[in-house]
Amino acid sequence: MIFIISYYQYFNLEDNVSDKIINIISNSNYDSRKTTSRLIQILIDNGYTPTTTFNPSAELTICVGGDGSFLKAVHKNSFSTIPLVGVNTGHLGFFQEISPENLEEFVEEYKNGNYIIEEVKLIGAEIFTRTKSIILTAINEIVVKAQASKIIHLNAYVNRNHLEKFSGDGILISTPSGSTAYNFSNGGAILHPSLNVYELTPIAPVNSVAYRSLSSSIVIPGNYVVSIVPEKRYSSSNLILVDGQEYSFKGLKKINFRMSNKTIKKLTFENESYWENLKSKFL
């Protein structure tokens, strides 16, 4: 749940003509609310106009919480082109680079222009059913599996070339940024976010006399199309997870995956911060 706090108790936007608007999106836990209150005051002291109601004219969006809050904020605001930065009040916080203890330093660095804007690549999925097609977009990953944690049988194609008949818990399609999330937990490789590729990772594949499935990830060029076709018995008992959000489709026929034309913009404060972040989160 995204926490919304009335901004008017801090600042009256109607009396302000500043265009230095900064969105603050927070979850509802105590640490996040406390951090948001401090952040609002620091921004005001530095001449900015913070708002906790998303403003499409803002110059920056700050997400306070964990990685889940970051993902929800991006989806809720339709993959806005406004640059984002995260303040970590959660656990791992791979997207959330700013510590609550460093809010003053963060605002000062931002004010002085000491940052880099990186483009984060997204994955797109076109869902085909018997009656319609739907486009879904993810920052981290899209997972195809059966409902009720049953084994699922899927045919996988790369550029219309049959790759395998997969049997197991499901197939995960990950972006480079998402490669350190659910993908990594399933034994997938970590991909640097600058690479224009995505990853197909099996989830608990079955290998036996009856079933033969790939047991390791495959890295796919970004302009290639991966098609997943479920067996007919799963056409209405499927579960599609998009950054953790569950969907199910009746009469599912096929899903085409490719790197999306959409991107989001993320602030970072050091050229090599990715490697430091990777080390500090996983080693």
C-alpha positions in Angstrom: 0.0 0.0 0.0 1.3 3.5 -0.9 1.2 5.8 2.0 -0.2 9.3 1.3 0.2 12.1 3.8 -1.5 15.4 3.5 1.1 17.9 2.3 -0.8 21.0 3.3 0.2 20.5 6.9 3.8 21.2 5.8 3.4 23.7 2.9 0.6 25.5 1.1 1.2 24.8 -2.6 -1.4 27.4 -3.6 0.8 30.1 -2.1 4.0 28.8 -3.8 5.0 29.6 -7.4 8.2 27.5 -7.3 8.5 25.0 -10.1 11.1 22.9 -8.1 8.5 20.2 -7.3 9.7 16.9 -5.9 7.3 13.9 -5.5 7.7 11.8 -2.4 6.1 8.4 -2.4 6.3 6.3 0.8 4.9 3.1 2.2 3.0 3.2 5.5 5.5 1.8 8.0 6.8 3.9 10.9 10.3 4.3 9.7 9.1 5.4 6.3 6.7 8.0 7.7 9.4 9.3 10.0 11.9 9.6 7.2 9.3 11.2 4.9 8.6 13.9 7.5 12.3 14.7 7.8 12.8 14.7 4.1 10.0 17.1 3.5 11.5 19.6 5.9 15.0 19.3 4.4 13.6 19.8 0.9 11.7 22.9 2.0 14.8 24.3 3.7 16.6 23.9 0.4 14.0 25.7 -1.7 12.1 22.8 -3.1 8.4 22.1 -3.2 7.8 18.5 -2.0 4.5 16.9 -2.5 3.2 13.4 -1.4 0.6 13.5 -4.1 2.2 12.5 -7.4 2.7 15.6 -9.6 3.5 14.9 -13.3 5.3 18.2 -13.5 7.8 17.3 -10.8 11.5 17.2 -11.6 12.2 14.2 -9.3 10.4 11.4 -7.6 11.8 10.0 -4.3 10.5 6.6 -3.2 10.8 6.0 0.5 10.6 2.3 1.6 12.1 -0.9 0.2 12.4 -2.3 -3.3 8.7 -3.2 -3.2 7.7 0.4 -2.6 9.9 1.4 -5.5 8.3 -1.1 -7.9 4.8 -0.2 -6.8 5.5 3.5 -7.3 6.8 3.0 -10.8 3.8 0.8 -11.8 1.2 3.1 -10.1 2.5 6.1 -12.0 2.6 4.3 -15.4 6.4 4.2 -15.8 6.7 8.0 -15.7 9.8 9.6 -17.3 10.4 11.7 -14.2 13.8 10.5 -12.7 13.6 8.4 -9.6 15.7 7.8 -6.5 15.1 5.6 -3.5 15.5 6.1 0.2 15.9 2.7 1.9 13.8 2.0 5.0 13.3 -1.7 4.0 15.6 -4.7 4.0 17.8 -5.3 1.0 17.0 -2.1 -0.9 18.9 -2.8 -4.1 17.0 0.0 -5.9 17.1 2.2 -2.8 20.5 3.8 -2.7 20.0 6.5 -0.1 20.2 5.8 3.6 17.9 7.7 5.9 20.9 8.9 7.8 22.3 10.7 4.7 19.2 12.7 3.7 20.9 16.1 4.1 24.0 15.0 2.1 21.7 13.5 -0.6 19.7 16.8 -1.0 22.9 18.8 -1.1 24.4 16.5 -3.8 21.2 16.7 -5.8 21.0 20.5 -5.4 24.6 20.8 -6.7 23.9 18.5 -9.7 26.4 15.9 -8.5 24.5 12.9 -9.9 24.0 10.7 -13.0 20.8 9.7 -14.6 20.7 6.1 -15.7 18.1 4.5 -18.0 16.7 1.3 -16.5 15.6 -1.2 -19.2 12.2 -2.9 -18.9 10.7 -6.2 -20.2 7.5 -6.3 -22.1 5.1 -9.2 -22.5 2.3 -9.4 -25.1 -0.4 -11.8 -23.8 -2.6 -13.5 -26.4 -5.8 -15.2 -25.4 -8.7 -16.5 -27.5 -10.4 -13.1 -27.5 -7.8 -10.4 -26.9 -4.2 -9.3 -26.5 -2.7 -7.4 -23.5 0.6 -5.7 -23.0 2.3 -6.0 -19.6 5.6 -4.3 -18.6 8.0 -5.2 -15.7 11.0 -3.6 -14.1 12.3 -6.9 -12.6 10.7 -10.0 -14.0 7.6 -11.7 -15.4 6.9 -15.3 -14.3 4.7 -17.9 -15.9 3.5 -20.7 -13.7 0.4 -22.8 -12.9 -2.1 -21.9 -10.3 -2.1 -23.7 -6.9 1.7 -24.4 -7.2 1.1 -27.3 -9.6 3.7 -28.4 -12.2 3.3 -26.7 -15.6 4.2 -27.8 -19.1 5.3 -25.0 -21.5 6.8 -24.8 -24.9 9.5 -22.2 -25.3 10.5 -20.6 -28.6 13.2 -18.1 -29.5 12.5 -16.2 -32.7 10.0 -19.0 -33.6 12.6 -21.7 -33.1 11.5 -24.3 -30.7 13.9 -24.4 -27.7 12.3 -26.8 -25.3 9.2 -28.3 -23.8 9.6 -27.2 -20.2 8.2 -29.0 -17.2 8.5 -27.6 -13.7 7.2 -24.9 -11.4 7.5 -22.2 -14.1 9.7 -19.9 -16.3 11.0 -16.6 -15.2 11.9 -13.8 -17.7 14.2 -11.2 -16.0 15.6 -7.8 -16.9 19.3 -7.0 -16.2 18.1 -4.8 -13.2 15.9 -7.6 -12.0 18.6 -10.3 -12.3 19.6 -9.7 -8.7 16.0 -10.3 -7.4 13.8 -13.5 -7.9 16.0 -14.5 -10.8 19.1 -14.7 -8.6 17.2 -16.7 -6.0 16.5 -19.3 -8.6 20.1 -19.6 -9.6 20.0 -17.1 -12.5 23.1 -15.1 -13.5 23.6 -11.4 -12.5 23.4 -9.2 -15.6 24.9 -5.7 -15.6 22.1 -3.1 -16.2 23.9 -1.6 -19.2 23.5 -4.8 -21.3 20.6 -4.9 -23.8 19.7 -8.5 -23.0 17.3 -10.4 -20.8 17.3 -13.7 -19.1 15.1 -16.9 -19.3 15.5 -18.8 -16.0 13.7 -22.1 -15.2 12.0 -22.5 -11.8 12.4 -26.0 -10.3 12.8 -27.7 -13.7 11.9 -31.5 -13.9 14.5 -33.8 -15.5 13.6 -37.4 -15.6 13.0 -40.2 -18.1 9.6 -38.6 -18.9 10.6 -34.9 -18.9 13.7 -33.1 -20.1 14.1 -29.4 -19.3 17.0 -27.0 -19.4 18.3 -26.6 -15.8 20.2 -23.3 -16.3 19.5 -19.8 -17.4 19.7 -18.5 -21.0 20.7 -14.9 -21.8 18.7 -13.6 -24.8 19.6 -10.6 -27.0 17.2 -7.7 -26.3 15.8 -7.6 -29.9 14.9 -11.4 -29.9 11.4 -12.6 -29.1 10.9 -15.4 -26.6 7.4 -17.1 -27.0 5.9 -19.2 -24.2 3.0 -21.5 -25.2 1.3 -23.4 -22.4 -0.3 -26.8 -23.0 -4.1 -26.5 -23.4 -4.9 -27.7 -19.9 -3.2 -24.6 -18.5 -4.9 -22.1 -20.8 -7.2 -21.1 -18.0 -5.3 -22.2 -14.9 -2.2 -20.0 -15.4 -0.6 -17.5 -13.1 1.4 -14.6 -14.5 3.5 -12.6 -12.0 4.6 -9.1 -13.1 7.0 -7.7 -10.5 5.1 -9.8 -7.9 1.6 -8.6 -9.1 -0.6 -11.6 -9.9 -2.6 -12.0 -13.1 -4.5 -14.9 -14.6 -6.0 -15.2 -18.1 -8.7 -17.4 -19.5 -8.0 -19.0 -22.8 -4.3 -18.1 -22.7 -2.7 -19.1 -26.0 0.8 -17.5 -26.1 3.0 -14.9 -24.5 5.7 -13.0 -26.5 8.5 -11.4 -24.5 11.0 -8.8 -25.7 12.8 -5.8 -24.2 10.4 -2.9 -24.0 10.8 0.4 -25.7 9.9 2.0 -22.4 12.6 2.8 -19.9 12.6 4.5 -16.5 15.2 7.0 -15.3 17.1 6.5 -12.0 19.4 8.8 -10.2 22.8 7.5 -9.0 25.6 9.4 -7.4 28.7 7.5 -8.4 29.9 6.1 -11.7 30.8 2.7 -10.1 28.0 2.6 -7.5 26.6 -0.6 -9.0 29.6 -2.7 -8.0 29.6 -1.3 -4.5 25.9 -1.8 -4.2 26.3 -5.4 -5.4 29.1 -6.1 -2.9 27.3 -4.6 0.0 24.0 -6.4 -0.6 25.3 -9.9 -1.4 28.8 -10.3 0.0 
